[in-house]
Amino acid sequence: MLNINSGNNIPNDLKKCVEFHGHICPGLIYGYLVAKEAMKLMNIARSIDEEVVAICENDSCAVDALQVLLGTLMGKGNLIINNFGKNAYTILSRSKRQAYRFSRNTRYDYKGRDKSEFDRLEAAVAAGKASEDDHLNLKRLKINDLLTRPFEEIFTTTKMPFVEPKYAQLAPSEPCELCGEMTMASKMIKLKDGRQVCIPCSKNV
């Protein structure tokens, strides 16, 4: 595991992301950079309720940094995952009525001073000949590089039309008429005989 205090000085807000996520990695850095850029562009702070919404087109490590810095959480309903496997994130501010989409640029190209070492480590990983230290050193080089590069070299930023997402749905829970387990009423399925059942039970009828 990488020591978060190694290499470049780690900002305190990034340390909070690492503590939440469990380790530091390039994926987490991508989310950290997107969150910081969105906060700067729209002059927004961490969302207490649903003031900020994040629509993520993947379920990668990056999402955890958005949760920490932007307060966009699955439980609050202001984190939407459309898992297309794309490195793209749309951040919306309800109060500012603004939205920006951040999509990662072309394939990652290391631009640090240790280019030859990076290429050697990357080749070793690709050939399956890398040691654990090689893996860690490759991550360290990439993380340090990402943290020192201009944002526009990593992501393309597009201002999007503001389309306000619905607020998190609230509904009472009712017992499923087959298994008896409490289920959000709006998520229940009505059978032909009129019984209201949970989604798993509806598939077994």
Helices and strands as residue ranges (DSSP letters): H 12-21, H 26-42, E 52-56, H 62-70, E 79-81, E 88-93, E 98-104, H 115-126, H 132-148, H 151-154, E 155-160, E 173-175, E 182-184, G 185-187, E 189-190, E 196-197, H 199-202
